[in-house]
Amino acid sequence: MAPYKIIVLNLIVAAGSIEAVSARYLVGNRFILAADDGGGDYSEEQPDEPPLEEEPPLYDEDEFHENNGSLIAAQFTRDPFDHRDRLEMIQTGELGLAGLRYHPTSFANDGTELYTDVYGEFCVFDSQLNKVDPSRYSNVKDVMAESSHCGEHRYTIYLDEVMDVLKNNENDEVKTLPVSGMLFHQGYSGAGLISNALTAFDSTLVVSEHTAIHSALSACDVIHNRYKSDDCSSVKQQKLLQDIISLLSRTTDKNVQHLFLKLESSSAAYLPTLHALYPSAKWTFSYRNAEEALSKSMQRKRSSTCMKAQRNPTTALAEKSAENNLDLEHLSHHEVCALHLSTLIEAAVREQGESGTGLLVSYDDILSSNVIIDEVLPYLGLKVNAQANDRITDILSVRSNSQRSHQVEQWDKSQEDGIEISDEVRNAVKMFMTDLNHR
């Protein structure tokens, strides 16, 4: 009898809402986990989103158990690193963090400060591939998509075991970078252009929209929304977040001095948490005209972020809904999305007002001036010389390619003209959103 093959859509606990739907392939009686897919801060159309699932799966060790001679092995290339010690490869910087999994009880309040049963997914990929072509590799998923090892041979390892090895066995060839800057945004507001510009400097490592960061930031909200449990220690959650960023900040490149993180748009709801953990890091928040932002977010192929926010609201969204006696389930998609976007803006404005830090960057200014070169990069501590200026100008002239079609498309300001604003958008903005352009 021929082996059977079934594609199963499966939700991973990641990126702060019902994050990314992934595919698992069942051949014979064994599953293999394929790479997940997700959204980003892009100006072009994105592929259709798969349907959302209700419950993220728990980590199942049997799924990842090595099974020599299985039918799975015949469908993929031989792992070139199968003979290597995986913890040693993490220690030397050869294996990078690709994803995260945890249990509903991983952050239970039990009197300790250490999370439990949290697993990292690791694979071999070039974390600096975005420096080669930042428009083509505009986020970490684009980078990992170029790695057959990430697609076929990811390793799932206890994260506390990884951190113990790194703590007790330092490697002189690998250094841990300080977090120099964090880029927050409301989506489709130019943060990708800032992130791309940062790659022009030899001294920078730019990690763009790594899902593991948002997975850690949103862990307690996910556990509350999906498992109806408030037993989630913020201390343990923050320890996980610091461990993840520590893993992402490791490099063997002696020229690199600064780590810059571009966060997923929904991560802006957790801006105060990240700023408290990294108070010396500069941060920016990119925004645009409220009606344009909502219209962009509600386009058919981009609306998944707001759909996820409705199903799995952040604490900020849940509290604002409760304060205004609003039931998210009874709001229209436009209203939910406007409410969600408003919490991102409010988090940034509040943090700037209370801490006296941060730079709010208008998309209109990005389009109409050299604000990235003249203001944003200097604010982030980078000196723009003539050579860097030419490189950045070239980078900003090319449209980010989220679809990985390997085409180069020149970008100009006129492509942002003529955004259609519907009555639903106008009404939702009036009800829930603040337009920072008119503060």
N, C-alpha and C positions, 0 to 999 in steps of 0.2 A: 504494500500500500504506500502510495506516495506521501511524503511528509506534508502536513497541512500548515498553512501560514495564515495567521489572523492579525490584523492591525487593531490595536486597542488604544483608544484615546485615554490618556491618563493625566491627572492633574498633579503637579509637583508642589510641595510646600515651598514657595519661593516668592520673592518680590512683592510682599506686602499686601496683596489682595489675593484673589484667586489668580495667581500669577500666570505661569506659562503652561499651556497644555502641551504635553509631549506624546510621542508615539512609542508604544512598546510592541515588539514583534514576537508573537508566539509561534515557535516552530517546534513541533513535537510537543513536549510538555514543559518547555522552559522559556522564560521571558528574557528579553534583552532590552535595556532602556536606551532609547535614542535621544539625540540632542533636542532640547526644548526650543521653543520659539517665543518671541516677545516683541514688544513695541519699542519705540525710541523717539528721539527728538529730531525729526527729519522734515524736509519740505516737500518731498515727493510722495507719490502714492505707495502704499504698502500692500503686501499680499493679503488676501482675505483671511480673517481670523477664524480659527477653528472654534467650535462650540465650547462653552465653559462647562466644566463639571462642578458638582457641588462639594465633594469631599476630597481633599488631598490624601494620598496614600501614606501609610506609615512606611518607614524603612523596613524592607523585608530582606533579611540576610540571605535567604535561599535564592533570591533572584540574582544575587551577585556572586554566589558561590562558584568557584572554579569547577568546571565539569569537562575534563579532558575527554575528547572523542565524541562530544555532543554534536548534533546537527548544526548548532550555532557556529561552531568553529569553522565549518566548511564554507560559511557565507562571508567571512571577513578575512582580511589579510592577517598574516602572522604578526603577533605583537613583537616588534623589534627589541623591546625592553623587558620581555618576559623573564629573562634570566637575572635582571637587576633587582636589587633591594629597593623597594619603593620609598621607604622612609629615608634612605640614603639619597635617593634622587630628589626628594623634597628638600633635604638639607643642603644639597649642592645647587639648588635652584633650577634643576632640570625639569621637575614636575611643578606645574602651576595649578592653583585652585580654579576649578571650573564651575562648581555648584555646591549646593548645601542641602542636607536633609536633616530633619529632626522629628522627635516624637512629641505628642501633646504634653507629656510629662517631663520634657527635657529641662524645663526651667521652673520646676515645682519648688515652692517655698519649704525647704526642709532644714533650714538652719545653716546650710553651707553656701559658698559663693561660687561653686563650680557647676556648670551645666553638665548634663549627662545625655548619653545616647544621641549625640550630634555627630553627623558624618559629613566629611568633605569629599567631593568628587574631584579627582585630580587627573590631569593629562598633560602631555607635552605640547606646548605651543609657544610661539614667539610673542611675548607680551609687548614688544616694541615694534611690531609689524605696522602699527598705525603711523610710525614715523616715515615709513617708506611711501605710503599713500594714504593720508588721513581721510580723504573723502571716500575712498574705497573701503577702508577699515575704520569706520566711524565709531564703532563700539566693540566691546569685547567679544560679542557673539560673532561679529564679522571676522574677527581675528581667529577665533577658535574654529570657525567654519572652514578655514584653510588647512586645518590640521586633521589628517586622517586618524591620528592617534586619539584625538578628542572625539571623533565620530564613531570609532570602533573599539577603543581600548581604555575607556575611563576606569580609574581605580577608585573604589569607595573605601575610605579609611576613617576610623575613629579620630575625630578632631583633637580630642584631649591627648591622644597618643602622639599625634603629630606635634602638638605644641610642647609636650614634654621632651621630645627628641630635640627640637630646635633650642629649647632652653638649656638643656644639659650638654649639647654637642654643637658648640659654635663653629662656624666655618669662616675662615679668614677671607675666603674668596667671595663671600656674599655679605652685603651690607643691608641694613634696614633703614629706609629713608624716612625723614620726617614728613608729616602731612603738611604741605605748604599751602594748599588751597583746595576749596571745595566749590563746585559749580552746581547750584540749584536752579530750577526753572519750572515754569508752569506748562511746558510743552510747546513745541513749534514756535519758540521765541528767541532763537539765536544762540542758545547755550552750546549747540553743536559746533557753531562757527568759532566760538571761544575755545572750545576743547580742541578743535582741529588746529587753531593757531598756536596753541601751547606746544604742539608736537614739533614746531619749527626749531625749538631750542635743544641743543645737545644735552643740556643739564636737566631735562625734565623726563619723568616717566608719567604718562597720562593714562589712567585707567577709566574707561568710559562705560558707565551703566552696567557694572558688574552685578548680576542678580543676587549674588551671595550677600552683598551689603544690604540690599533692600530686604532680603529674606530675614536677616538678623534684626534690622530696624523694626520690621512689622511682625515679628514672631508672636509677641503677646497679643496683638490685635487678631492675628490669624487664629490663635488658640481660643481666644474669647469668642470670636464669631463662628468658627467651625465646630468647636467642641463644647461651647457654652461653659467654659471654665475661666475663672479669674485667678487660678493658681499659677501665676507666672511672675517670677522674680525679675524685677528690672535690673537688679545687680548682676544676675546671671546673664540676662540678655545683653547688657552692656559689655560684659566680659567677652561674650561671643563676638560682638561687633568689633571690639579691639583686637581680638585674635585674628579675625578675618582680614582686617585692614593691615595688620602686621604681616600676614602672609602675602598680601598683594603688594606690600611695600618693599619686598626683598628683591635685590638685583645684583647681578655680577658685573654690571657696566660701571666702570670706575668714573666715567664722565658724568653720570647722573647724580644730581644732588637733591632734587625736589620731586615729591609725589603730588600729583594733582588728580583729584577724583571728580569726575562728572557723574552725578547721581541721576537715577531715574526720576521723572517728574514727580511721581507720587511720594518720593522720599523727602520732598520739601516739607511735608507735614511733620517730619521728624527733625527738622533743622535745629531746634533748640537742643535736642539730645546730642547730635553730632558736634555742635559748637561747644557744648559743655565738656565733651570728651577731648576735643582738640581746640582749646581756647586760643592758641597762638596761630592757628591756621586762618588765612584770609578766606572769605567766602563771598560769592556773588549770587544774585538771584535775577534771572532773566524773565522778562514779562513782555506782553504786548497789549495792544488795544483789546479790551474785554470782549467786544463782539467778535473780533477777528479770532481771538484765542478760542472762544467757545465754538465758533463755526468750524475752525480747523479740527478741534477735538471731536466734533460730532459727525465729521465725514465718515461715510460708511466703513471705510477700511481703517479708520483710526479710532473708532469709538470704544474699543475694548477696554481702555484704561478707565473710562467712566463707568462702564458696565461692571467692571471688577470692583470699583469703589462702592457701587450700590450693593453688591453682594457681600463685600467684605470691607466695610468702612473702617477708616482709621479712627483712633480715639478722637481726634480733632473733628472729624466729620460727624461722628456719632454724637459728640457733645453739642455741636452747633445745631444739629437736627433736634436734639432734645430741648435745647434752650428756646427754640422757635416752634416747639410743638409740631414738628414735621415728621411724617412717616416716610422714610425713603422708598418704601415699597409702593407708595401711592403717588409719588412724584413722577412727572414725565422724565424721559431720558435727558432732555435739555435742562430741566430744573436740577436733577441730580448732578449733572456734569458741572453746571454753573456753581452749585453749592460746593462741590468737590474742589473746583479751581479756586474758589474764594478762600478755602481753608489754607491753600498753599500760599497765596498772596498774604493773607493775614499772619501766617507764621513768620514770613520773612520781614514784614513791616514791624511786627511786634518785637522780633529778636533784634532788629536794627535799633529800634527805639530804646529798648531796655539795656542793650550792651554797648551801644555806640559803635558797633562794628558793622561790616558788610557793605556791599556796593550793589545797589539796584540798577539793573541795566535794561533800558528800554530797547525793544526791537526796532522801533522807529529810528532811534539814534544809531543803531548798528547799520541800518539801511542808508541813512542820510549823511553819515560822517565816518571818520576814522576812529570811532570811540574805542574799538578793540585795541588798536595799536597805541593810541594816544593816552587812554585812560585805564582800560581794564588790565592789560598786561603789566604796566608799571605798578598798578595797585597790587597785583599779585606778586610783585617783587622781581620782575623780569625786565632787563634792560634791552630795548629794541635798537640794535645798531643797524647800519645800512644793509648789511648782508641779511640779517634776520627780517628786516622790513620787506625786502624783495621776496624772500621765501614765504612770508606770511601773506603777502598780497597775492601770490600765485595760489596758495592754499585756499584763500577765501573766494577765489574766482571760480572754484569748482564745486558743483553740487554734491552733497553727501549721497552716497549710493547705498541705501539700506537694503536693496533687493539683491545685492551681490551679483549684478549682471555684468560686472567688469566693464561697463561702458563709462566713458568720460563725458560728462555733460556740463558745458559751461553755464554758469549761473550769473544772473544779473538782477538788479533790483526790480525791474519791470515784471518779473515772474510772480511777484507778490501782489500785483495790482489786481483789482477786480474780484476780490473775495465776496461771494454772495452771502448776504446777511438776511436770514429769514425772520419772519415775525416771531417764531418760537424762540429764536436766539435773542432777539431784542427784549422780549418779555422776561425771559429767564435772567438776562443780565440786569435788568431793572430791579428784579426781585432779590437777587443774591450776590451779584458780583461788584467788586470795586475796580474802577478803571484807574490804574496808577498814573496813566498819562495825563489825567486831569486832576491830580491831587492838588 
